[in-house]
Amino acid sequence: MLLGLVIMYAIGPQRANVLNQAYGTDTYTATYFVVKQAVSLLLAGVAFTVMASLPFGLVKKHASTLLLIGLGLCVLLFVTGNLLHISSIAQCSLGACRWFEFGSLGSFQPAEFLKFGLLMYMAVFLGIRSNQGKLNDLTSTIYPMLAVTLLGLFFVVIVQKDLGTGVALASIAFSILLVSGISTRIMLKIVLGALAVGILAIVIAPHRIERVTTFLQGESAVTGSSSSDDANYHIKNAMIALGTGGIFGLGIGNSVQATGYLPEAINDSVFAILGEIFGFIGVVAILVAFGALLMRLLHIIDYSSDITMKLAVAGIWGWLASHIVLNVASMVGIFPLTGITLPLLSFGGTSMLFIAGALGMAFQISRYTLHQLSPVKETNGNEATLRRRGIGGSRYSGRRRYQ
């Protein structure tokens, strides 16, 4: 988060100059973005501290309420933005309404609240069904869980036209299901269904088809001639930024792409700017730090004895991992471009706030982990094993591995 603040300090004045020229205003000062990022960092620190101190049982108790609030905010955004067109409340861009506008206080993206609400609801719901022995029951478990997930995806992907956030939402659900120990046959059907829904979401949106077509063109999309209006403009300049950075980077304050060439340089494209400034060595160090954080979350999953806690951390892992993989993969050209932030580094207060809060909850859960791998039991009733995937089983006197 501190590195993200340094980046905003370095490229914020360039971004402010670009926006002032584009809109013919002097609203954006040289310190505009670094100040807003600093405020977001402080709020995220508060969110982490609160969630790290708040008893998990209290959050667990209100899981359904959190999901309903997230869905309610998405409905309110749709009504105020798409139906009533109240620009003072709903912030809309390119036909999509994704934020509530609060003037000088900034904006709020309800999809981030929905992620947290769905995460908690699924963790608690599947935890209860697991303890009841009904994890693979279609009527009482699978169908209700799929209905809630599809409802969330409808608001995010169809109404808000945000496939990147939709993928993150699906990743949260997939990670929780994978760790829950649901049967392989049901899991395979869910994955195939999710792929079908994803393909449908791409086919019905012309701009998504254009992104996929550009991606499938491969190297020719990057090296070919294009104007600023061409579909390959974004990925082409991202590649230029990463290539220009070389091994050690151009250094802080020397970014060229941030002066207006690379779209969304302070949020969705910040990884390319990091590559330009810090070079290959710098971005590898950043990825190693992210990898260490993800491995720590897996460690918490392994050593949690409570199934609901285990599933909650699994959802946080899927949330964080999906953002990292999608953002980095799209910037290096191995995945179609999608608008999704790089966690804790991109400009944007709502994403940082909720990810920090989720990590705070994982930190709080880590206080209740065991000093040995918690045994889990296969859903077919076989003897408990030490696998990460599976529902929590009773203790046994067999051999265990220790930390």
C-alpha positions in Angstrom: 0.0 0.0 0.0 2.9 2.3 0.8 4.4 1.5 -2.6 1.1 2.4 -4.3 1.2 5.8 -2.5 4.8 6.4 -3.8 3.5 5.6 -7.3 0.6 8.1 -7.0 3.0 10.7 -5.8 5.3 10.1 -8.8 2.7 9.9 -11.6 -0.2 11.8 -10.0 0.9 15.2 -11.5 1.1 13.7 -14.9 -2.3 12.2 -14.6 -3.8 15.5 -13.3 -2.3 17.4 -16.3 -3.8 14.9 -18.7 -7.3 15.2 -17.2 -7.2 19.0 -17.0 -6.3 19.2 -20.7 -8.9 16.6 -21.6 -11.8 18.3 -19.8 -10.5 21.9 -20.0 -10.4 22.4 -16.3 -8.0 23.1 -13.5 -9.8 20.9 -10.9 -7.0 18.3 -10.7 -4.0 19.6 -8.8 -0.5 18.1 -8.7 -1.3 16.5 -5.3 -4.9 15.5 -6.0 -4.2 11.8 -6.5 -1.6 11.3 -3.8 -3.8 13.0 -1.2 -6.8 10.8 -2.2 -4.6 7.7 -2.1 -3.3 8.7 1.3 -6.9 9.1 2.6 -7.8 5.7 1.1 -4.7 4.1 2.7 -5.7 5.5 6.1 -9.3 4.3 5.8 -8.0 0.8 4.6 -5.7 0.7 7.7 -8.7 1.4 9.9 -10.8 -1.2 8.1 -8.0 -3.8 8.6 -7.7 -2.9 12.3 -11.4 -3.1 12.9 -11.9 -6.4 11.1 -8.8 -7.8 12.9 -10.3 -6.9 16.2 -14.0 -7.7 15.5 -15.0 -11.2 16.7 -15.5 -13.5 13.6 -18.7 -14.8 15.3 -20.3 -11.3 15.0 -19.5 -11.0 11.3 -20.7 -14.6 10.8 -24.0 -13.8 12.6 -24.8 -11.0 10.1 -23.6 -12.8 6.9 -27.1 -12.7 5.3 -27.5 -9.1 6.2 -24.2 -8.2 4.5 -25.3 -10.0 1.3 -28.7 -8.3 1.3 -27.1 -4.9 1.8 -24.7 -5.6 -1.1 -27.5 -6.6 -3.4 -29.7 -3.7 -2.2 -26.9 -1.2 -3.1 -26.6 -2.7 -6.6 -30.4 -2.3 -7.1 -30.3 1.3 -5.8 -27.5 2.1 -8.2 -29.4 0.6 -11.1 -32.5 2.6 -10.2 -30.8 5.9 -9.7 -28.4 5.6 -12.6 -30.0 3.5 -15.3 -33.7 4.3 -14.7 -33.8 7.8 -13.1 -30.5 9.1 -14.5 -29.7 11.0 -11.3 -26.1 12.0 -12.1 -25.6 13.6 -8.7 -26.0 10.2 -7.1 -24.9 7.6 -9.7 -21.7 8.0 -11.6 -22.0 6.5 -15.1 -19.5 6.2 -17.9 -19.7 4.7 -21.4 -23.3 3.4 -20.6 -22.3 1.7 -17.4 -23.2 2.8 -13.9 -20.8 1.4 -11.3 -20.3 4.0 -8.6 -22.2 6.2 -6.2 -21.0 9.7 -6.3 -20.4 11.7 -3.1 -18.9 14.9 -4.5 -15.6 15.9 -2.9 -15.8 12.9 -0.6 -15.2 10.6 -3.6 -17.2 7.6 -4.9 -18.2 4.2 -3.7 -18.5 1.0 -5.8 -21.2 -1.3 -4.4 -19.8 -4.3 -6.2 -17.0 -4.4 -3.7 -19.5 -4.6 -0.8 -21.3 -7.3 -2.7 -18.0 -9.4 -3.0 -17.6 -9.3 0.8 -21.3 -10.1 1.4 -21.3 -13.0 -1.0 -18.1 -14.3 0.5 -19.5 -14.3 4.1 -22.9 -15.7 3.1 -21.4 -18.6 1.1 -18.9 -19.4 3.9 -21.6 -19.5 6.6 -24.1 -21.3 4.4 -21.8 -24.0 3.2 -20.3 -24.3 6.7 -23.8 -25.1 8.1 -24.7 -27.5 5.3 -21.3 -29.2 5.8 -22.0 -29.7 9.5 -25.4 -31.1 8.7 -24.0 -33.5 6.2 -26.0 -31.9 3.3 -23.1 -30.4 1.4 -24.0 -32.2 -1.8 -27.7 -32.0 -1.5 -29.0 -30.3 -4.7 -32.3 -28.9 -3.2 -31.1 -27.5 0.1 -27.5 -26.6 -0.8 -26.4 -26.5 -4.5 -29.4 -24.7 -6.1 -29.8 -22.0 -3.4 -26.1 -21.3 -3.5 -26.0 -21.1 -7.3 -29.1 -18.8 -7.3 -27.5 -16.3 -5.0 -24.2 -16.4 -7.0 -26.0 -15.9 -10.3 -28.0 -13.0 -8.9 -24.8 -11.3 -7.9 -23.3 -11.9 -11.3 -26.4 -10.6 -13.0 -26.0 -7.2 -11.3 -22.3 -7.0 -11.8 -21.8 -8.4 -15.4 -25.2 -7.6 -17.1 -26.4 -4.5 -15.3 -23.1 -2.8 -14.4 -21.3 -4.3 -17.5 -18.2 -5.2 -15.4 -16.9 -8.6 -16.5 -13.7 -8.2 -14.6 -15.5 -7.8 -11.3 -17.8 -10.6 -12.3 -14.8 -12.9 -12.7 -13.5 -11.9 -9.3 -17.0 -12.7 -7.8 -17.0 -16.1 -9.5 -13.5 -16.7 -8.2 -14.6 -16.1 -4.6 -17.4 -18.6 -5.1 -15.2 -21.2 -6.8 -12.5 -21.0 -4.1 -15.1 -21.5 -1.4 -16.7 -24.4 -3.2 -13.3 -26.0 -3.9 -12.2 -26.0 -0.2 -15.7 -27.0 1.1 -15.2 -30.6 -0.2 -18.2 -30.6 -2.5 -18.2 -33.7 -4.8 -16.0 -33.7 -7.9 -19.0 -34.5 -10.1 -21.0 -31.5 -8.9 -18.0 -29.3 -9.0 -17.3 -30.2 -12.6 -20.8 -29.4 -13.7 -20.6 -26.0 -11.9 -17.3 -25.2 -13.7 -18.7 -26.2 -17.1 -21.8 -24.1 -16.4 -19.7 -21.1 -15.3 -17.7 -21.4 -18.6 -20.9 -21.4 -20.6 -22.2 -18.3 -18.7 -18.8 -16.6 -19.3 -18.8 -17.2 -23.0 -22.4 -15.9 -23.2 -21.4 -12.7 -21.3 -18.7 -12.1 -23.9 -20.9 -12.9 -26.9 -23.7 -10.5 -26.0 -21.3 -7.5 -25.5 -19.6 -6.2 -28.7 -16.7 -4.5 -26.7 -15.8 -7.8 -25.1 -15.8 -9.6 -28.4 -13.5 -6.8 -29.7 -11.1 -7.4 -26.8 -11.1 -11.1 -27.3 -10.5 -10.7 -31.0 -7.5 -8.4 -30.3 -6.1 -10.9 -27.9 -6.4 -13.7 -30.4 -4.5 -11.7 -32.9 -1.5 -12.2 -30.7 1.8 -10.4 -31.6 0.3 -8.8 -34.7 -2.1 -6.8 -32.5 0.8 -5.3 -30.6 3.3 -4.7 -33.5 0.8 -3.6 -36.1 0.1 0.0 -36.9 -2.8 1.6 -35.1 -4.3 4.9 -34.0 -5.4 5.9 -30.6 -8.9 4.6 -31.5 -7.8 1.1 -32.4 -8.7 -1.9 -30.2 -5.0 -2.8 -29.7 -4.0 0.7 -28.5 -4.2 -0.2 -24.8 -2.2 -3.4 -24.8 0.3 -1.9 -27.3 1.2 0.9 -24.9 1.2 -1.5 -21.9 3.8 -3.6 -23.8 5.8 -0.4 -24.6 5.8 0.5 -20.9 7.0 -2.9 -19.8 9.6 -3.1 -22.5 11.0 0.4 -21.9 11.5 -0.5 -18.2 14.0 -3.2 -19.1 15.8 -4.9 -16.2 16.1 -2.1 -13.7 13.5 0.4 -14.8 13.6 4.1 -15.7 13.2 5.2 -12.1 10.6 7.1 -10.1 9.4 10.3 -11.9 10.6 9.1 -15.3 7.5 7.4 -16.6 6.6 8.3 -20.2 3.4 6.3 -20.6 1.8 8.0 -17.6 1.9 11.3 -19.4 -1.2 10.3 -21.4 -0.2 7.5 -23.6 -1.3 4.5 -21.5 -5.1 4.5 -20.6 -6.0 4.1 -16.9 -2.3 4.5 -15.9 -3.1 5.0 -12.2 -5.6 2.1 -11.7 -6.2 -0.8 -14.1 -2.8 -0.3 -15.9 -0.6 0.4 -12.9 1.3 -2.8 -13.3 2.6 -1.7 -16.7 3.7 1.6 -15.1 5.4 -0.3 -12.3 7.3 -2.2 -14.9 8.3 1.0 -16.6 9.5 2.6 -13.4 11.1 -0.4 -11.5 11.9 -2.8 -14.4 11.8 -6.5 -14.5 13.5 -6.9 -11.1 11.0 -4.6 -9.4 7.8 -6.2 -10.7 9.2 -9.7 -9.8 9.8 -8.4 -6.3 6.2 -7.2 -6.2 4.9 -10.5 -7.4 6.9 -12.3 -4.9 5.3 -10.2 -2.1 1.9 -11.0 -3.5 2.8 -14.7 -3.7 4.0 -14.7 0.0 0.6 -13.1 1.0 -1.3 -15.7 -0.9 0.7 -18.5 0.6 0.1 -17.2 4.0 -3.6 -17.3 3.4 -3.3 -20.9 2.3 -1.4 -21.6 5.5 -4.4 -20.2 7.5 -6.8 -22.4 5.5 -4.7 -25.5 6.3 -4.4 -24.8 10.0 -8.0 -23.7 10.6 -10.2 -26.2 12.5 -13.5 -24.4 12.0 -15.1 -25.1 8.6 -16.7 -21.6 8.3 -13.4 -19.9 9.0 -11.6 -22.1 6.5 -14.2 -21.2 3.8 -14.1 -17.5 4.6 -10.3 -17.4 4.1 -10.6 -19.5 1.0 -12.9 -16.8 -0.4 -10.5 -14.1 0.5 -7.7 -16.0 -1.3 -9.9 -16.3 -4.4 -10.7 -12.6 -4.3 -7.1 -11.5 -4.0 -5.7 -14.1 -6.4 -8.2 -13.3 -9.2 -7.4 -9.6 -9.1 -3.6 -10.2 -9.2 -3.8 -12.8 -12.0 -6.3 -11.0 -14.2 -4.5 -7.6 -13.9 -1.0 -8.9 -14.5 -2.0 -11.4 -17.2 -3.9 -8.7 -19.2 -1.0 -6.3 -19.0 1.6 -8.8 -20.3 -0.7 -10.0 -23.1 -1.6 -13.5 -22.0 -5.2 -12.7 -21.1 -7.7 -10.3 -22.8 -7.9 -6.9 -21.3 -10.3 -6.5 -18.5 -10.9 -3.6 -16.1 -9.8 -4.9 -12.7 -7.5 -3.3 -10.1 -4.2 -4.5 -8.8 -4.9 -5.0 -5.1 -3.5 -2.4 -2.7 -1.5 -0.7 -5.4 -4.1 0.7 -7.9 -5.8 4.1 -7.3 -9.2 3.5 -5.9 -10.5 3.7 -2.4 -13.4 1.2 -2.4 -11.3 -1.7 -3.7 -8.5 -1.0 -1.2 -10.9 -0.5 1.7 -12.7 -3.9 1.3 -9.6 -5.9 0.4 -7.9 -4.5 3.5 -10.9 -5.3 5.6 -11.1 -8.9 4.3 -7.4 -9.3 5.0 -8.0 -8.0 8.5 -10.6 -10.7 9.0 -8.2 -13.3 7.8 -5.7 -12.0 10.3 -8.3 -12.3 13.1 -9.1 -15.9 12.0 -5.4 -16.7 12.1 -5.5 -16.3 15.8 -7.6 -19.4 16.0 -5.5 -21.7 13.9 -3.9 -24.9 15.2 -0.2 -25.8 15.7 -0.8 -28.8 13.5 -2.6 -29.5 10.2 -6.4 -29.9 10.9 -7.6 -33.3 9.7 -10.3 -33.2 7.0 -12.7 -35.9 6.0 -13.7 -37.0 2.5 -17.3 -36.6 1.6 -17.6 -40.3 0.9 -17.0 -41.1 4.5 -13.4 -42.4 4.2 -10.9 -42.0 6.9 -9.8 -38.4 7.5 -6.8 -37.2 5.6 -4.6 -34.1 5.6 -5.8 -32.5 2.4 -6.5 -28.8 2.0 -9.8 -29.6 0.1 -12.5 -31.2 2.3 -14.8 -30.6 5.1 -13.6 -30.5 8.7 -13.5 -33.9 10.4 -13.2 -35.1 13.9 -9.8 -35.5 15.6 -8.0 -38.8 15.4 -4.9 -40.2 17.0 -3.1 -40.9 13.7 0.2 -39.4 12.6 0.1 -35.6 11.9 2.5 -33.1 10.5 3.5 -30.2 12.7 4.5 -26.6 11.9 
